[in-house]
């Protein structure tokens, strides 16, 4: 859904080595759209985030920044927050506790 330049995508299931190839192409498609100002990923239904998922988030973030847009992550599990923090990604990506309507 795109509203006022914000594309909101609800992810469901693990974001890991198995799921990343399909997710990557879909999400990069949103990131490349001119009207996308913010790509907001609702991750409240993501039970697992591994290094492949984190690498995909970095790739998305880079693509968005190159087009003067941003990445917002909402509904992160405590484990996902910890991984992002350890990698220093919480310093460059916007994170929020609950998704916005």
Jmol script that loads the backbone (N, CA, C; Angstrom):
load data "model"
ATOM      1  N   UNK A   1       0.831  -1.179   0.000  1.00  0.00           N
ATOM      2  CA  UNK A   1       0.000   0.000   0.000  1.00  0.00           C
ATOM      3  C   UNK A   1       0.883   1.252   0.000  1.00  0.00           C
ATOM      4  N   UNK A   2       0.615   2.187  -0.890  1.00  0.00           N
ATOM      5  CA  UNK A   2       1.347   3.454  -0.933  1.00  0.00           C
ATOM      6  C   UNK A   2       0.396   4.570  -0.526  1.00  0.00           C
ATOM      7  N   UNK A   3       0.805   5.332   0.488  1.00  0.00           N
ATOM      8  CA  UNK A   3       0.010   6.477   0.934  1.00  0.00           C
ATOM      9  C   UNK A   3       0.965   7.625   1.227  1.00  0.00           C
ATOM     10  N   UNK A   4       0.806   8.719   0.505  1.00  0.00           N
ATOM     11  CA  UNK A   4       1.637   9.905   0.696  1.00  0.00           C
ATOM     12  C   UNK A   4       3.132   9.576   0.641  1.00  0.00           C
ATOM     13  N   UNK A   5       3.520   8.715  -0.292  1.00  0.00           N
ATOM     14  CA  UNK A   5       4.922   8.365  -0.462  1.00  0.00           C
ATOM     15  C   UNK A   5       5.427   7.288   0.478  1.00  0.00           C
ATOM     16  N   UNK A   6       4.554   6.808   1.382  1.00  0.00           N
ATOM     17  CA  UNK A   6       4.953   5.760   2.326  1.00  0.00           C
ATOM     18  C   UNK A   6       4.411   4.423   1.835  1.00  0.00           C
ATOM     19  N   UNK A   7       5.309   3.492   1.570  1.00  0.00           N
ATOM     20  CA  UNK A   7       4.931   2.138   1.175  1.00  0.00           C
ATOM     21  C   UNK A   7       5.035   1.275   2.421  1.00  0.00           C
ATOM     22  N   UNK A   8       3.917   0.660   2.817  1.00  0.00           N
ATOM     23  CA  UNK A   8       3.903  -0.204   3.985  1.00  0.00           C
ATOM     24  C   UNK A   8       3.771  -1.645   3.533  1.00  0.00           C
ATOM     25  N   UNK A   9       4.705  -2.474   4.003  1.00  0.00           N
ATOM     26  CA  UNK A   9       4.705  -3.898   3.675  1.00  0.00           C
ATOM     27  C   UNK A   9       4.700  -4.670   4.984  1.00  0.00           C
ATOM     28  N   UNK A  10       3.749  -5.580   5.126  1.00  0.00           N
ATOM     29  CA  UNK A  10       3.674  -6.437   6.305  1.00  0.00           C
ATOM     30  C   UNK A  10       4.397  -7.739   5.980  1.00  0.00           C
ATOM     31  N   UNK A  11       5.469  -8.006   6.713  1.00  0.00           N
ATOM     32  CA  UNK A  11       6.206  -9.247   6.523  1.00  0.00           C
ATOM     33  C   UNK A  11       5.670 -10.296   7.492  1.00  0.00           C
ATOM     34  N   UNK A  12       5.654 -11.547   7.035  1.00  0.00           N
ATOM     35  CA  UNK A  12       5.145 -12.621   7.873  1.00  0.00           C
ATOM     36  C   UNK A  12       6.041 -13.840   7.705  1.00  0.00           C
ATOM     37  N   UNK A  13       6.473 -14.399   8.816  1.00  0.00           N
ATOM     38  CA  UNK A  13       7.358 -15.560   8.797  1.00  0.00           C
ATOM     39  C   UNK A  13       8.805 -15.129   8.948  1.00  0.00           C
ATOM     40  N   UNK A  14       9.703 -16.119   9.009  1.00  0.00           N
ATOM     41  CA  UNK A  14      11.120 -15.806   9.198  1.00  0.00           C
ATOM     42  C   UNK A  14      11.695 -15.011   8.019  1.00  0.00           C
ATOM     43  N   UNK A  15      12.576 -14.087   8.332  1.00  0.00           N
ATOM     44  CA  UNK A  15      13.336 -13.370   7.304  1.00  0.00           C
ATOM     45  C   UNK A  15      14.743 -13.925   7.423  1.00  0.00           C
ATOM     46  N   UNK A  16      14.985 -14.967   6.613  1.00  0.00           N
ATOM     47  CA  UNK A  16      16.229 -15.718   6.737  1.00  0.00           C
ATOM     48  C   UNK A  16      16.721 -16.162   5.370  1.00  0.00           C
ATOM     49  N   UNK A  17      17.744 -16.978   5.359  1.00  0.00           N
ATOM     50  CA  UNK A  17      18.378 -17.437   4.125  1.00  0.00           C
ATOM     51  C   UNK A  17      17.374 -18.034   3.146  1.00  0.00           C
ATOM     52  N   UNK A  18      16.373 -18.702   3.650  1.00  0.00           N
ATOM     53  CA  UNK A  18      15.374 -19.341   2.791  1.00  0.00           C
ATOM     54  C   UNK A  18      14.409 -18.338   2.185  1.00  0.00           C
ATOM     55  N   UNK A  19      13.976 -17.367   2.948  1.00  0.00           N
ATOM     56  CA  UNK A  19      12.941 -16.431   2.478  1.00  0.00           C
ATOM     57  C   UNK A  19      13.487 -15.189   1.783  1.00  0.00           C
ATOM     58  N   UNK A  20      14.735 -14.847   2.052  1.00  0.00           N
ATOM     59  CA  UNK A  20      15.293 -13.585   1.542  1.00  0.00           C
ATOM     60  C   UNK A  20      15.264 -13.461   0.017  1.00  0.00           C
ATOM     61  N   UNK A  21      15.605 -14.507  -0.767  1.00  0.00           N
ATOM     62  CA  UNK A  21      15.601 -14.287  -2.228  1.00  0.00           C
ATOM     63  C   UNK A  21      14.267 -13.775  -2.776  1.00  0.00           C
ATOM     64  N   UNK A  22      13.157 -14.347  -2.348  1.00  0.00           N
ATOM     65  CA  UNK A  22      11.854 -13.876  -2.822  1.00  0.00           C
ATOM     66  C   UNK A  22      11.495 -12.504  -2.284  1.00  0.00           C
ATOM     67  N   UNK A  23      11.760 -12.282  -1.002  1.00  0.00           N
ATOM     68  CA  UNK A  23      11.481 -10.982  -0.391  1.00  0.00           C
ATOM     69  C   UNK A  23      12.316  -9.881  -1.016  1.00  0.00           C
ATOM     70  N   UNK A  24      13.575 -10.169  -1.236  1.00  0.00           N
ATOM     71  CA  UNK A  24      14.524  -9.168  -1.746  1.00  0.00           C
ATOM     72  C   UNK A  24      14.006  -8.533  -3.031  1.00  0.00           C
ATOM     73  N   UNK A  25      13.634  -9.359  -3.994  1.00  0.00           N
ATOM     74  CA  UNK A  25      13.170  -8.822  -5.283  1.00  0.00           C
ATOM     75  C   UNK A  25      11.919  -7.977  -5.124  1.00  0.00           C
ATOM     76  N   UNK A  26      10.984  -8.457  -4.325  1.00  0.00           N
ATOM     77  CA  UNK A  26       9.737  -7.713  -4.107  1.00  0.00           C
ATOM     78  C   UNK A  26      10.003  -6.367  -3.446  1.00  0.00           C
ATOM     79  N   UNK A  27      10.808  -6.378  -2.394  1.00  0.00           N
ATOM     80  CA  UNK A  27      11.066  -5.148  -1.646  1.00  0.00           C
ATOM     81  C   UNK A  27      11.935  -4.173  -2.437  1.00  0.00           C
ATOM     82  N   UNK A  28      12.902  -4.685  -3.187  1.00  0.00           N
ATOM     83  CA  UNK A  28      13.710  -3.787  -4.027  1.00  0.00           C
ATOM     84  C   UNK A  28      12.842  -3.117  -5.095  1.00  0.00           C
ATOM     85  N   UNK A  29      11.829  -3.823  -5.556  1.00  0.00           N
ATOM     86  CA  UNK A  29      10.889  -3.224  -6.517  1.00  0.00           C
ATOM     87  C   UNK A  29      10.198  -1.998  -5.927  1.00  0.00           C
ATOM     88  N   UNK A  30       9.758  -2.115  -4.678  1.00  0.00           N
ATOM     89  CA  UNK A  30       9.151  -0.963  -3.996  1.00  0.00           C
ATOM     90  C   UNK A  30      10.175   0.151  -3.793  1.00  0.00           C
ATOM     91  N   UNK A  31      11.391  -0.225  -3.437  1.00  0.00           N
ATOM     92  CA  UNK A  31      12.433   0.766  -3.159  1.00  0.00           C
ATOM     93  C   UNK A  31      12.798   1.569  -4.399  1.00  0.00           C
ATOM     94  N   UNK A  32      12.647   0.973  -5.573  1.00  0.00           N
ATOM     95  CA  UNK A  32      13.038   1.642  -6.809  1.00  0.00           C
ATOM     96  C   UNK A  32      11.954   2.552  -7.376  1.00  0.00           C
ATOM     97  N   UNK A  33      10.741   2.466  -6.824  1.00  0.00           N
ATOM     98  CA  UNK A  33       9.660   3.313  -7.332  1.00  0.00           C
ATOM     99  C   UNK A  33       9.911   4.760  -6.949  1.00  0.00           C
ATOM    100  N   UNK A  34       9.732   5.645  -7.908  1.00  0.00           N
ATOM    101  CA  UNK A  34       9.959   7.076  -7.669  1.00  0.00           C
ATOM    102  C   UNK A  34       9.094   7.648  -6.564  1.00  0.00           C
ATOM    103  N   UNK A  35       7.857   7.186  -6.483  1.00  0.00           N
ATOM    104  CA  UNK A  35       6.936   7.752  -5.500  1.00  0.00           C
ATOM    105  C   UNK A  35       7.220   7.281  -4.074  1.00  0.00           C
ATOM    106  N   UNK A  36       8.099   6.298  -3.913  1.00  0.00           N
ATOM    107  CA  UNK A  36       8.437   5.809  -2.577  1.00  0.00           C
ATOM    108  C   UNK A  36       9.358   6.792  -1.867  1.00  0.00           C
ATOM    109  N   UNK A  37       8.878   7.362  -0.774  1.00  0.00           N
ATOM    110  CA  UNK A  37       9.701   8.248   0.063  1.00  0.00           C
ATOM    111  C   UNK A  37      10.157   7.497   1.311  1.00  0.00           C
ATOM    112  N   UNK A  38       9.294   6.595   1.797  1.00  0.00           N
ATOM    113  CA  UNK A  38       9.591   5.775   2.968  1.00  0.00           C
ATOM    114  C   UNK A  38       9.091   4.363   2.689  1.00  0.00           C
ATOM    115  N   UNK A  39       9.961   3.376   2.883  1.00  0.00           N
ATOM    116  CA  UNK A  39       9.550   1.977   2.834  1.00  0.00           C
ATOM    117  C   UNK A  39       9.443   1.523   4.279  1.00  0.00           C
ATOM    118  N   UNK A  40       8.217   1.251   4.719  1.00  0.00           N
ATOM    119  CA  UNK A  40       7.947   0.872   6.095  1.00  0.00           C
ATOM    120  C   UNK A  40       7.667  -0.627   6.152  1.00  0.00           C
ATOM    121  N   UNK A  41       8.513  -1.358   6.864  1.00  0.00           N
ATOM    122  CA  UNK A  41       8.342  -2.797   7.000  1.00  0.00           C
ATOM    123  C   UNK A  41       7.780  -3.114   8.375  1.00  0.00           C
ATOM    124  N   UNK A  42       6.561  -3.648   8.398  1.00  0.00           N
ATOM    125  CA  UNK A  42       5.924  -4.083   9.640  1.00  0.00           C
ATOM    126  C   UNK A  42       6.415  -5.505   9.901  1.00  0.00           C
ATOM    127  N   UNK A  43       7.233  -5.674  10.945  1.00  0.00           N
ATOM    128  CA  UNK A  43       7.870  -6.959  11.216  1.00  0.00           C
ATOM    129  C   UNK A  43       7.312  -7.639  12.468  1.00  0.00           C
ATOM    130  N   UNK A  44       6.107  -7.254  12.885  1.00  0.00           N
ATOM    131  CA  UNK A  44       5.534  -7.812  14.108  1.00  0.00           C
ATOM    132  C   UNK A  44       5.283  -9.324  13.970  1.00  0.00           C
ATOM    133  N   UNK A  45       5.122  -9.824  12.751  1.00  0.00           N
ATOM    134  CA  UNK A  45       4.878 -11.254  12.522  1.00  0.00           C
ATOM    135  C   UNK A  45       6.127 -11.981  12.029  1.00  0.00           C
ATOM    136  N   UNK A  46       7.287 -11.402  12.303  1.00  0.00           N
ATOM    137  CA  UNK A  46       8.562 -12.021  11.911  1.00  0.00           C
ATOM    138  C   UNK A  46       9.207 -12.625  13.157  1.00  0.00           C
ATOM    139  N   UNK A  47       9.158 -13.964  13.280  1.00  0.00           N
ATOM    140  CA  UNK A  47       9.709 -14.597  14.474  1.00  0.00           C
ATOM    141  C   UNK A  47      11.227 -14.707  14.468  1.00  0.00           C
ATOM    142  N   UNK A  48      11.839 -14.620  13.285  1.00  0.00           N
ATOM    143  CA  UNK A  48      13.285 -14.801  13.189  1.00  0.00           C
ATOM    144  C   UNK A  48      13.881 -13.896  12.119  1.00  0.00           C
ATOM    145  N   UNK A  49      14.992 -13.280  12.461  1.00  0.00           N
ATOM    146  CA  UNK A  49      15.768 -12.463  11.531  1.00  0.00           C
ATOM    147  C   UNK A  49      17.202 -12.941  11.641  1.00  0.00           C
ATOM    148  N   UNK A  50      17.777 -13.396  10.522  1.00  0.00           N
ATOM    149  CA  UNK A  50      19.171 -13.857  10.575  1.00  0.00           C
ATOM    150  C   UNK A  50      20.065 -12.911   9.777  1.00  0.00           C
ATOM    151  N   UNK A  51      21.319 -13.302   9.604  1.00  0.00           N
ATOM    152  CA  UNK A  51      22.276 -12.416   8.924  1.00  0.00           C
ATOM    153  C   UNK A  51      21.901 -12.179   7.465  1.00  0.00           C
ATOM    154  N   UNK A  52      21.290 -13.155   6.811  1.00  0.00           N
ATOM    155  CA  UNK A  52      20.839 -12.946   5.430  1.00  0.00           C
ATOM    156  C   UNK A  52      19.747 -11.873   5.393  1.00  0.00           C
ATOM    157  N   UNK A  53      18.856 -11.917   6.381  1.00  0.00           N
ATOM    158  CA  UNK A  53      17.812 -10.897   6.472  1.00  0.00           C
ATOM    159  C   UNK A  53      18.396  -9.526   6.752  1.00  0.00           C
ATOM    160  N   UNK A  54      19.388  -9.479   7.630  1.00  0.00           N
ATOM    161  CA  UNK A  54      20.026  -8.196   7.932  1.00  0.00           C
ATOM    162  C   UNK A  54      20.745  -7.647   6.704  1.00  0.00           C
ATOM    163  N   UNK A  55      21.401  -8.523   5.947  1.00  0.00           N
ATOM    164  CA  UNK A  55      22.087  -8.078   4.725  1.00  0.00           C
ATOM    165  C   UNK A  55      21.079  -7.503   3.730  1.00  0.00           C
ATOM    166  N   UNK A  56      19.911  -8.134   3.636  1.00  0.00           N
ATOM    167  CA  UNK A  56      18.868  -7.626   2.750  1.00  0.00           C
ATOM    168  C   UNK A  56      18.393  -6.244   3.208  1.00  0.00           C
ATOM    169  N   UNK A  57      18.236  -6.056   4.521  1.00  0.00           N
ATOM    170  CA  UNK A  57      17.823  -4.752   5.037  1.00  0.00           C
ATOM    171  C   UNK A  57      18.847  -3.679   4.699  1.00  0.00           C
ATOM    172  N   UNK A  58      20.126  -4.014   4.797  1.00  0.00           N
ATOM    173  CA  UNK A  58      21.186  -3.060   4.443  1.00  0.00           C
ATOM    174  C   UNK A  58      21.103  -2.718   2.959  1.00  0.00           C
ATOM    175  N   UNK A  59      20.894  -3.718   2.120  1.00  0.00           N
ATOM    176  CA  UNK A  59      20.777  -3.476   0.680  1.00  0.00           C
ATOM    177  C   UNK A  59      19.579  -2.578   0.379  1.00  0.00           C
ATOM    178  N   UNK A  60      18.462  -2.839   1.039  1.00  0.00           N
ATOM    179  CA  UNK A  60      17.279  -1.990   0.871  1.00  0.00           C
ATOM    180  C   UNK A  60      17.566  -0.566   1.314  1.00  0.00           C
ATOM    181  N   UNK A  61      18.169  -0.433   2.492  1.00  0.00           N
ATOM    182  CA  UNK A  61      18.497   0.885   3.030  1.00  0.00           C
ATOM    183  C   UNK A  61      19.380   1.663   2.056  1.00  0.00           C
ATOM    184  N   UNK A  62      20.412   1.016   1.538  1.00  0.00           N
ATOM    185  CA  UNK A  62      21.313   1.680   0.578  1.00  0.00           C
ATOM    186  C   UNK A  62      20.569   2.125  -0.676  1.00  0.00           C
ATOM    187  N   UNK A  63      19.717   1.253  -1.204  1.00  0.00           N
ATOM    188  CA  UNK A  63      18.951   1.607  -2.395  1.00  0.00           C
ATOM    189  C   UNK A  63      18.017   2.771  -2.152  1.00  0.00           C
ATOM    190  N   UNK A  64      17.387   2.785  -0.998  1.00  0.00           N
ATOM    191  CA  UNK A  64      16.478   3.880  -0.665  1.00  0.00           C
ATOM    192  C   UNK A  64      17.224   5.190  -0.470  1.00  0.00           C
ATOM    193  N   UNK A  65      18.319   5.154   0.256  1.00  0.00           N
ATOM    194  CA  UNK A  65      19.105   6.370   0.500  1.00  0.00           C
ATOM    195  C   UNK A  65      19.609   6.951  -0.819  1.00  0.00           C
ATOM    196  N   UNK A  66      19.976   6.085  -1.746  1.00  0.00           N
ATOM    197  CA  UNK A  66      20.448   6.554  -3.057  1.00  0.00           C
ATOM    198  C   UNK A  66      19.350   7.316  -3.801  1.00  0.00           C
ATOM    199  N   UNK A  67      18.091   7.049  -3.490  1.00  0.00           N
ATOM    200  CA  UNK A  67      16.961   7.741  -4.120  1.00  0.00           C
ATOM    201  C   UNK A  67      16.321   8.749  -3.173  1.00  0.00           C
ATOM    202  N   UNK A  68      17.080   9.155  -2.150  1.00  0.00           N
ATOM    203  CA  UNK A  68      16.610  10.157  -1.185  1.00  0.00           C
ATOM    204  C   UNK A  68      15.347   9.713  -0.450  1.00  0.00           C
ATOM    205  N   UNK A  69      15.287   8.422  -0.148  1.00  0.00           N
ATOM    206  CA  UNK A  69      14.166   7.860   0.598  1.00  0.00           C
ATOM    207  C   UNK A  69      14.717   7.175   1.848  1.00  0.00           C
ATOM    208  N   UNK A  70      13.819   6.623   2.673  1.00  0.00           N
ATOM    209  CA  UNK A  70      14.296   6.005   3.913  1.00  0.00           C
ATOM    210  C   UNK A  70      13.578   4.692   4.196  1.00  0.00           C
ATOM    211  N   UNK A  71      14.178   3.929   5.114  1.00  0.00           N
ATOM    212  CA  UNK A  71      13.640   2.642   5.541  1.00  0.00           C
ATOM    213  C   UNK A  71      13.196   2.764   6.991  1.00  0.00           C
ATOM    214  N   UNK A  72      11.975   2.290   7.268  1.00  0.00           N
ATOM    215  CA  UNK A  72      11.452   2.300   8.637  1.00  0.00           C
ATOM    216  C   UNK A  72      11.051   0.871   8.992  1.00  0.00           C
ATOM    217  N   UNK A  73      11.512   0.402  10.144  1.00  0.00           N
ATOM    218  CA  UNK A  73      11.193  -0.940  10.625  1.00  0.00           C
ATOM    219  C   UNK A  73      10.302  -0.818  11.847  1.00  0.00           C
ATOM    220  N   UNK A  74       9.162  -1.494  11.838  1.00  0.00           N
ATOM    221  CA  UNK A  74       8.249  -1.441  12.972  1.00  0.00           C
ATOM    222  C   UNK A  74       7.973  -2.850  13.482  1.00  0.00           C
ATOM    223  N   UNK A  75       7.591  -2.926  14.761  1.00  0.00           N
ATOM    224  CA  UNK A  75       7.201  -4.194  15.338  1.00  0.00           C
ATOM    225  C   UNK A  75       8.312  -5.220  15.470  1.00  0.00           C
ATOM    226  N   UNK A  76       9.536  -4.763  15.661  1.00  0.00           N
ATOM    227  CA  UNK A  76      10.676  -5.684  15.765  1.00  0.00           C
ATOM    228  C   UNK A  76      10.633  -6.487  17.056  1.00  0.00           C
ATOM    229  N   UNK A  77      11.019  -7.755  16.961  1.00  0.00           N
ATOM    230  CA  UNK A  77      11.153  -8.571  18.166  1.00  0.00           C
ATOM    231  C   UNK A  77      12.375  -8.084  18.947  1.00  0.00           C
ATOM    232  N   UNK A  78      12.443  -8.474  20.196  1.00  0.00           N
ATOM    233  CA  UNK A  78      13.593  -8.091  21.022  1.00  0.00           C
ATOM    234  C   UNK A  78      14.890  -8.642  20.431  1.00  0.00           C
ATOM    235  N   UNK A  79      14.845  -9.864  19.905  1.00  0.00           N
ATOM    236  CA  UNK A  79      16.024 -10.470  19.291  1.00  0.00           C
ATOM    237  C   UNK A  79      16.471  -9.680  18.056  1.00  0.00           C
ATOM    238  N   UNK A  80      15.515  -9.285  17.221  1.00  0.00           N
ATOM    239  CA  UNK A  80      15.851  -8.509  16.021  1.00  0.00           C
ATOM    240  C   UNK A  80      16.444  -7.158  16.410  1.00  0.00           C
ATOM    241  N   UNK A  81      15.883  -6.516  17.420  1.00  0.00           N
ATOM    242  CA  UNK A  81      16.436  -5.236  17.904  1.00  0.00           C
ATOM    243  C   UNK A  81      17.879  -5.410  18.366  1.00  0.00           C
ATOM    244  N   UNK A  82      18.114  -6.487  19.086  1.00  0.00           N
ATOM    245  CA  UNK A  82      19.455  -6.752  19.602  1.00  0.00           C
ATOM    246  C   UNK A  82      20.456  -6.960  18.453  1.00  0.00           C
ATOM    247  N   UNK A  83      20.055  -7.738  17.436  1.00  0.00           N
ATOM    248  CA  UNK A  83      20.930  -7.961  16.282  1.00  0.00           C
ATOM    249  C   UNK A  83      21.241  -6.654  15.551  1.00  0.00           C
ATOM    250  N   UNK A  84      20.213  -5.854  15.336  1.00  0.00           N
ATOM    251  CA  UNK A  84      20.421  -4.566  14.667  1.00  0.00           C
ATOM    252  C   UNK A  84      21.346  -3.668  15.476  1.00  0.00           C
ATOM    253  N   UNK A  85      21.174  -3.687  16.790  1.00  0.00           N
ATOM    254  CA  UNK A  85      22.021  -2.885  17.662  1.00  0.00           C
ATOM    255  C   UNK A  85      23.473  -3.364  17.611  1.00  0.00           C
ATOM    256  N   UNK A  86      23.685  -4.664  17.699  1.00  0.00           N
ATOM    257  CA  UNK A  86      25.046  -5.212  17.671  1.00  0.00           C
ATOM    258  C   UNK A  86      25.759  -4.888  16.365  1.00  0.00           C
ATOM    259  N   UNK A  87      25.005  -4.848  15.277  1.00  0.00           N
ATOM    260  CA  UNK A  87      25.585  -4.528  13.970  1.00  0.00           C
ATOM    261  C   UNK A  87      25.674  -3.020  13.733  1.00  0.00           C
ATOM    262  N   UNK A  88      25.131  -2.212  14.650  1.00  0.00           N
ATOM    263  CA  UNK A  88      25.148  -0.761  14.486  1.00  0.00           C
ATOM    264  C   UNK A  88      24.112  -0.250  13.506  1.00  0.00           C
ATOM    265  N   UNK A  89      23.222  -1.127  13.058  1.00  0.00           N
ATOM    266  CA  UNK A  89      22.228  -0.726  12.069  1.00  0.00           C
ATOM    267  C   UNK A  89      21.105   0.114  12.663  1.00  0.00           C
ATOM    268  N   UNK A  90      20.924   0.026  13.968  1.00  0.00           N
ATOM    269  CA  UNK A  90      19.912   0.858  14.617  1.00  0.00           C
ATOM    270  C   UNK A  90      20.287   2.335  14.577  1.00  0.00           C
ATOM    271  N   UNK A  91      21.535   2.622  14.229  1.00  0.00           N
ATOM    272  CA  UNK A  91      21.989   4.006  14.109  1.00  0.00           C
ATOM    273  C   UNK A  91      21.645   4.620  12.755  1.00  0.00           C
ATOM    274  N   UNK A  92      21.396   3.772  11.758  1.00  0.00           N
ATOM    275  CA  UNK A  92      21.126   4.291  10.411  1.00  0.00           C
ATOM    276  C   UNK A  92      19.708   4.021   9.935  1.00  0.00           C
ATOM    277  N   UNK A  93      19.015   3.085  10.580  1.00  0.00           N
ATOM    278  CA  UNK A  93      17.652   2.753  10.196  1.00  0.00           C
ATOM    279  C   UNK A  93      16.681   3.222  11.273  1.00  0.00           C
ATOM    280  N   UNK A  94      15.540   3.703  10.858  1.00  0.00           N
ATOM    281  CA  UNK A  94      14.513   4.124  11.788  1.00  0.00           C
ATOM    282  C   UNK A  94      13.764   2.901  12.286  1.00  0.00           C
ATOM    283  N   UNK A  95      13.644   2.780  13.599  1.00  0.00           N
ATOM    284  CA  UNK A  95      12.864   1.681  14.178  1.00  0.00           C
ATOM    285  C   UNK A  95      11.777   2.262  15.067  1.00  0.00           C
ATOM    286  N   UNK A  96      10.626   1.617  15.038  1.00  0.00           N
ATOM    287  CA  UNK A  96       9.494   2.037  15.868  1.00  0.00           C
ATOM    288  C   UNK A  96       8.862   0.810  16.488  1.00  0.00           C
ATOM    289  N   UNK A  97       8.248   0.996  17.649  1.00  0.00           N
ATOM    290  CA  UNK A  97       7.650  -0.123  18.366  1.00  0.00           C
ATOM    291  C   UNK A  97       6.399  -0.671  17.701  1.00  0.00           C
ATOM    292  N   UNK A  98       5.562   0.181  17.180  1.00  0.00           N
ATOM    293  CA  UNK A  98       4.291  -0.280  16.619  1.00  0.00           C
ATOM    294  C   UNK A  98       4.100   0.308  15.231  1.00  0.00           C
ATOM    295  N   UNK A  99       3.477  -0.440  14.333  1.00  0.00           N
ATOM    296  CA  UNK A  99       3.222   0.094  12.978  1.00  0.00           C
ATOM    297  C   UNK A  99       2.227   1.240  13.009  1.00  0.00           C
ATOM    298  N   UNK A 100       2.395   2.156  12.063  1.00  0.00           N
ATOM    299  CA  UNK A 100       1.486   3.294  11.917  1.00  0.00           C
ATOM    300  C   UNK A 100       0.418   2.945  10.908  1.00  0.00           C
ATOM    301  N   UNK A 101      -0.739   3.430  11.144  1.00  0.00           N
ATOM    302  CA  UNK A 101      -1.852   3.241  10.185  1.00  0.00           C
ATOM    303  C   UNK A 101      -1.850   4.364   9.187  1.00  0.00           C
TER     304      UNK A 101
END
end "model"
wireframe off; spacefill off
backbone 0.3
color backbone group
